[in-house]
Amino acid sequence: MRVWLMILTVLLSLPGWAAQDANEGLYEMAAPPNSAFIRVINVTDEQVALAMDDWRQSLSPGQAGDYLYRPGGAAQLQVNGKQFAFDFAKRSVQTLVFDGTSLVPHQDTYFSSRLKALLVMYNLSTQPATLQTSNGAVNVIGPLPAGSSDERQINGVKVSLKVVLDSGVELPLEEVVLQRGRVYTVLVTQGSGGSQARLEETHVATATP
């Protein structure tokens, strides 16, 4: 199956936006030149229906959607029937956080390295948070104020991480092998049961609109 995707599951680009075989976790085709990439994170307690151009996504509570792509320029997004207008620059990458009433933008990096992995952390909890190695020896990202995001390029490595909140609460993450040329999301959210954290590989949508 042929799909549109940048090299690296979120935005891994070469001048021609080359990609590898799907068996290696990447795809054979590339997104059109000068595309903008947009995804939505649902921090509500309800299922969310997202529409943009011909794209459709359904997002569970706390879920980060795949990046969708479109030409740069004016765009209309619909989330659970609410209309939002944006103007996306060419070759830009945006994460929009839906809180039930608004879409709060976070400017992401158009990542093009094949030598490093990229970790991006979104602190959507109500207090500062820090990403550390599980033994607490190294601060990887942060401390991040509530509602902010940051990133760090690191070597490909098998690593065990945790999120430490300002209150001292520790949220362990599953051990992961970070592969060079790929992007990973650390998402810290505030739910009815308290703060939660997870780490997952970031993807670009694999269906052509």
RABEL-V882866 format. One record per residue. N is the residue number from 0. RES is the residue in three letters. PSI is psi in radians with two decimals (999 if undefined). Layout:
# RABEL-V882866
n = {N	N}
res = {RES	RES}
psi = {PSI	PSI}
This chain:
# RABEL-V882866
n = {0	1	2	3	4	5	6	7	8	9	10	11	12	13	14	15	16	17	18	19	20	21	22	23	24	25	26	27	28	29	30	31	32	33	34	35	36	37	38	39	40	41	42	43	44	45	46	47	48	49	50	51	52	53	54	55	56	57	58	59	60	61	62	63	64	65	66	67	68	69	70	71	72	73	74	75	76	77	78	79	80	81	82	83	84	85	86	87	88	89	90	91	92	93	94	95	96	97	98	99	100	101	102	103	104	105	106	107	108	109	110	111	112	113	114	115	116	117	118	119	120	121	122	123	124	125	126	127	128	129	130	131	132	133	134	135	136	137	138	139	140	141	142	143	144	145	146	147	148	149	150	151	152	153	154	155	156	157	158	159	160	161	162	163	164	165	166	167	168	169	170	171	172	173	174	175	176	177	178	179	180	181	182	183	184	185	186	187	188	189	190	191	192	193	194	195	196	197	198	199	200	201	202	203	204	205	206	207	208}
res = {MET	ARG	VAL	TRP	LEU	MET	ILE	LEU	THR	VAL	LEU	LEU	SER	LEU	PRO	GLY	TRP	ALA	ALA	GLN	ASP	ALA	ASN	GLU	GLY	LEU	TYR	GLU	MET	ALA	ALA	PRO	PRO	ASN	SER	ALA	PHE	ILE	ARG	VAL	ILE	ASN	VAL	THR	ASP	GLU	GLN	VAL	ALA	LEU	ALA	MET	ASP	ASP	TRP	ARG	GLN	SER	LEU	SER	PRO	GLY	GLN	ALA	GLY	ASP	TYR	LEU	TYR	ARG	PRO	GLY	GLY	ALA	ALA	GLN	LEU	GLN	VAL	ASN	GLY	LYS	GLN	PHE	ALA	PHE	ASP	PHE	ALA	LYS	ARG	SER	VAL	GLN	THR	LEU	VAL	PHE	ASP	GLY	THR	SER	LEU	VAL	PRO	HIS	GLN	ASP	THR	TYR	PHE	SER	SER	ARG	LEU	LYS	ALA	LEU	LEU	VAL	MET	TYR	ASN	LEU	SER	THR	GLN	PRO	ALA	THR	LEU	GLN	THR	SER	ASN	GLY	ALA	VAL	ASN	VAL	ILE	GLY	PRO	LEU	PRO	ALA	GLY	SER	SER	ASP	GLU	ARG	GLN	ILE	ASN	GLY	VAL	LYS	VAL	SER	LEU	LYS	VAL	VAL	LEU	ASP	SER	GLY	VAL	GLU	LEU	PRO	LEU	GLU	GLU	VAL	VAL	LEU	GLN	ARG	GLY	ARG	VAL	TYR	THR	VAL	LEU	VAL	THR	GLN	GLY	SER	GLY	GLY	SER	GLN	ALA	ARG	LEU	GLU	GLU	THR	HIS	VAL	ALA	THR	ALA	THR	PRO}
psi = {2.40	2.35	2.83	2.31	2.57	2.79	2.08	0.64	-0.51	2.50	1.13	2.02	2.57	3.02	-0.62	0.17	0.89	2.75	2.93	-3.05	2.58	-0.48	-0.36	0.13	-0.04	-3.01	2.87	-0.44	3.03	2.72	2.67	2.56	2.53	0.35	2.72	2.56	2.26	2.35	2.85	2.39	2.24	1.88	0.26	3.07	0.18	2.78	2.48	2.36	2.14	2.38	2.32	2.12	-2.20	0.03	2.54	2.35	2.56	2.15	2.21	2.87	2.28	0.06	2.46	2.17	2.91	2.70	2.31	2.69	2.66	2.91	2.62	2.67	-2.93	2.45	2.62	2.21	2.50	2.19	1.98	0.72	-0.17	2.37	2.38	2.35	2.35	2.84	1.89	2.25	2.67	2.50	0.57	2.83	2.14	2.42	2.20	2.15	2.07	2.09	0.18	-0.45	-0.51	2.87	1.92	2.09	2.49	2.17	2.05	2.97	2.38	1.66	2.27	0.11	2.42	0.04	-0.28	2.87	2.68	2.17	2.20	2.20	2.29	2.00	1.65	0.37	-2.97	0.15	2.82	2.62	2.59	2.40	2.14	2.83	2.71	-0.43	-0.02	0.12	-0.49	2.26	2.01	-0.83	2.40	-3.04	2.47	2.28	2.73	2.38	0.16	3.02	2.75	3.05	2.90	2.35	2.34	2.85	2.69	2.21	2.69	2.19	2.62	2.17	2.89	2.73	2.26	2.10	2.81	-0.49	-0.18	-0.18	2.35	2.33	1.72	2.56	2.69	2.48	2.46	2.61	1.92	2.09	2.45	2.49	0.22	2.82	2.43	2.45	2.27	2.05	2.08	2.06	2.87	1.96	-3.12	-0.45	0.16	-2.96	2.53	2.67	2.52	2.75	2.29	2.66	2.50	2.47	2.74	2.47	2.48	0.41	2.31	2.23	999}
